[in-house]
């Protein structure tokens, strides 16, 4: 019997599910993995999972925690008036996510991501091809990272705007738990951080090869609404992710 079910001498792939405001949980779980000395060689994420994946590739835990500890709805979308205002805004052309774009542009350091030893893949949905698109973030042209990370998180209710030659929607429409992205690229040991966001749960329908091992970190309680961006709730969810990840790490390797 070994102390951890995960091997510090191995390197793992990491899958981050989409789920909006619930994404704080992923940063708490990553903090535990980081403290335990678990090496991550690739991240595949959808929507908020792709955005958190960029922070993980930058290996900037302090920045990631500060973003989530201080998150608010006004940092993600420009909407007033509670639920009625939200519905009215969507009907009148969509939610203005200029604040989210600004947050991504200010937070994402292209140089640090390109120099990272971790690969980073983001899932979005191409309206041109009517199909999911897996983006190799590190191999994008200079200046394109922030735009494509936003594309991965672009919900249908968001305001239409120029996205280059193509238009994209949130990758949750086609693949919200992109385990297959890492399996297709040869990864055999994969940690999946679930937050149970709304979208297509590809993992449910995926035939896992016999030589692939998945390790799941998942919440035992509700993480709240996917659009309820609130620093207090985010801090709670980070603490839950941290605790749940350590629960997995402390489980004996021979346990079911």
N, C-alpha and C positions, 0 to 999 in steps of 0.2 A: 504494500500500500504506500502511495506517495502522498505528500502533504497536500499538493494541489492537483486538480484534474488537468490543469494547464501546465505546460512544460516551459520553464524559463529559458531553456536551451533552444526552443523552437521559435519560429516567427509565424504569426497568424494573420489571416485576412480578417477584416472587420466590416460587418454590414450594418448600416444605420437606416432604420425605417423612417419614412416620412410621417409627420404628425404635428406640424406647426408648433404651437406653444408647448407641447409635451416634450419637445426636443431637449429641454434642460436636463431631463433624466439621463440622456446619453452622455452629457459632459460629466455628470457625477459618476456614471459607470466607468467612463474612460479614466477618470482620476484614480479609481481603485485599481484598474488594470495597470496603469502607469506606476503607481506606488508598489505594486506587486512585482514589477520588473518584467511584465509580459510585453514582448516585442510585437509590434504591428508592422507588417510590410506592405499592406494595401488596404484601402478603404473604398467601399462602394456605398453610395448613399443616394437617397431620393429626397427631394424637397429639403426640409430642414436637416435631414440626414446628410445631404451633400454640403450644406453650409457648415454644419458641425465638422464634417470630414475635412474641410479646408483648414479649420482651426487645429484639428488633430495633426494634419500634415505639417502645419507650422510649428507643432509641439509647443503651443502657447497656452498653457492651462490658465495662467493668470488672466489673459485677455478673454478667454472663453468664459471663465467664471464671472468676470466683471460685466460682460455683455448680458449674460442671463440674470445676474443678480439685480441689474438695473433696467431690465427690459420693461417696456410698456407698449400699449397699443399704438401710441403716437410715434414710436420708433419703427413701426412696421407698416402702418397704413394711415392715411389721412381721412378720418371719418369722425363725425360728431353725432351726438344724439342717441346713444344707446342702440338697442336692437332695431327700433324703428328707423333711426338714422342710417344704420347699417343696410337695412333692406332697401330704403329709399335710394341710397347711394349706388347700390348694385343695379337697381332698376334704371337709374339715370346715367348709365354709362360705365359703371364699375368702380371699384375701390382704387384710389390713387396710392400706389406703393412706392412713390418717390422716397419716402423715409427708409424703406427697406433697401432700396437700391443704394442710397447714401451710406447706410450702415455697412453693407457688403463692401462697397468701394473703399470705405475708410478702414475696414478690418482686414481685408484680404491682402496679403503681401505676396505678390507673384514670385518674387525672387526666392523667398523662403520656401514656398511650395515647390518650385522647380528644383531647388537644391535639396529637398527632403529625400530621404531614402525610401519614403512611402509612395506607392502609386495612389492615384485618386481618380475615381470614376463617378460621374454623376449621371443620373437617369432623368431625362425629360421626355416630352412627347411632341413630335414634329407634326404640326398641322398640315404641312406640305405633303408629307409622305403618309399621314394617318397611321403612324407607327411609333413605338418607343424608340428613343435614340440614346445610346450609351456614349457619353462624352469622356474621352481621356483628357482630363483637365490639364495635366502637366504638358501636354503636347499641343495645346491651343496656341494660336499666334499671340504675340505680346499684346496685352491690353484687353484680351477677350475673356479672361477668367471670371471676372465679376459678372459680366453679362450672361454667361452660360450657367453660372451658379444661380443667378436670379431666374433664368429660364426653367431650371429644375423645380423651382418653387412657385411658378406662376399659375395660381389657381384660376379657373374659368371666371370667377367673380371679379377678378382684377381688371382694371381699366385697360382697354386696348391701347397699345402704343407700338412705336417702331422697335423691332427687335432684330434689326439687320435685314437681310434678304428673306429670312423665314420668320414664322411665328411659332411660338412654343407654348405648351401648357404644362402644368405640374406633372411630373413623372408618376405621381400616384395614380393617374388615370390608367396606367398600363402595368406598372411594376413598382409597387410601394415597398417591397421587401426584396431587394435585388441580390439575393443569394446566388442566383444563376450567373450573374456578371462575374463573380470571382471564381465560381466553378468552371466556367467557360475559359477562364484564363489560367487554369491549372492549379488553383489553390486547393489544398486538401484539408487544412485545419482552419476553420472559420468560426469566429465569434459573431453572433447575431444579437444585436441589442434591439429588442422589441419595445414599441411604445403604443402599439395598437391604434395607429392613425387610420383615417378613412381612406380607402383606396383599394386597388387590386393586390391582394395578398398572394403574390406569385409562389411563395414558399409552399402554400397549401397544395399546389398542383405540381410541385417539382419532384421529379424522380431523383433522389439523392444517390449518386454513385456509391458503391460499397466502400471505396477507398477514401471517401470524404467524411470528415467528422465535424459536426456542428455543435457548438456550445452556446446555449441561450441564456441571456440575461433579460428578465422580463418583470414588469411591475406586478405586485400582488394586489394593488389597490388602484382606483381610477386616478389618472393624472390630470383630469379636468378637460375642458374644451380645447379644441385645437386652435381656436382664435382668441382665447383668453390670455393675452400676453400681460403678465403681471409679475413684478419682481418677487413679491412674497411667495406666490405659488411656485415660481421658477426655483427659488431657493429650496423650497420643500421638495420639489421633484428632483433636484440635484442630490439632495441628501438621500432620497429614496434610491436613486440610481447607484449611488456610492455604496449604500448598505446592501442592496440586492446583488451587486457585482461581487462584493466581498463574501456574501453568502455562497455564491457559486465557487469562488476561489478557495474557500475553506472546506468545500465538500470533498471528501476523499475520492480519489480517482476511481476506485472500484465501486463507488456507490452508483445506483441506477440514475 
